[in-house]
Amino acid sequence: MDDLTRTVVERGDLAHLALFLWASGASALLVWSLKEMARVNRYFNDFVREIASLNRLFRDKD
């Protein structure tokens, strides 16, 4: 990686390096946020399932 960075700096492509780093960071953040949303969605689905189970339990008592 050091050779790649040196080559980019010597050629004067700092803007391309900065753009690549920004795009990589943004993509990583997107992947992380999608994973977190999927995890939260599973927790919410479990919560709704438990509420439905309680509703059935109380409805059957009457």
C-alpha positions as CSV (number, residue, x, y, z in Angstrom):
1,M,0.0,0.0,0.0
2,D,2.9,2.3,0.7
3,D,4.2,2.0,-2.9
4,L,0.7,2.7,-4.3
5,T,0.4,5.9,-2.1
6,R,3.9,7.0,-3.2
7,T,3.0,6.5,-6.8
8,V,-0.2,8.5,-6.5
9,V,1.5,11.3,-4.7
10,E,4.4,11.5,-7.2
11,R,2.0,11.7,-10.2
12,G,-0.1,14.4,-8.5
13,D,-3.3,12.4,-8.3
14,L,-4.1,13.5,-4.8
15,A,-7.7,14.4,-5.8
16,H,-8.2,10.9,-7.1
17,L,-6.8,9.4,-3.9
18,A,-9.1,11.7,-1.8
19,L,-12.1,10.8,-3.9
20,F,-11.3,7.1,-3.6
21,L,-11.0,7.3,0.1
22,W,-14.2,9.3,0.4
23,A,-16.1,6.8,-1.8
24,S,-14.7,3.8,0.2
25,G,-15.7,5.4,3.5
26,A,-19.2,6.2,2.2
27,S,-19.6,2.7,0.9
28,A,-18.5,1.2,4.2
29,L,-20.8,3.5,6.1
30,L,-23.7,2.4,3.8
31,V,-23.0,-1.3,4.4
32,W,-22.7,-0.8,8.1
33,S,-26.0,1.2,8.3
34,L,-27.8,-1.5,6.2
35,K,-26.6,-4.2,8.6
36,E,-27.8,-2.1,11.5
37,M,-31.2,-1.5,10.0
38,A,-31.6,-5.3,9.3
39,R,-30.7,-6.0,12.9
40,V,-33.1,-3.5,14.3
41,N,-35.8,-4.8,11.9
42,R,-35.3,-8.3,13.3
43,Y,-35.7,-7.0,16.9
44,F,-38.8,-5.0,16.0
45,N,-40.3,-8.1,14.3
46,D,-39.6,-10.1,17.5
47,F,-41.3,-7.4,19.6
48,V,-44.4,-7.4,17.3
49,R,-44.5,-11.2,17.4
50,E,-44.4,-11.1,21.3
51,I,-47.2,-8.5,21.4
52,A,-49.3,-10.6,19.1
53,S,-48.7,-13.6,21.3
54,L,-49.8,-11.6,24.4
55,N,-52.9,-10.4,22.6
56,R,-53.8,-14.0,21.7
57,L,-53.2,-15.1,25.3
58,F,-55.5,-12.4,26.8
59,R,-58.1,-12.9,24.1
60,D,-58.3,-16.6,24.8
61,K,-58.8,-16.0,28.6
62,D,-62.0,-14.1,27.9
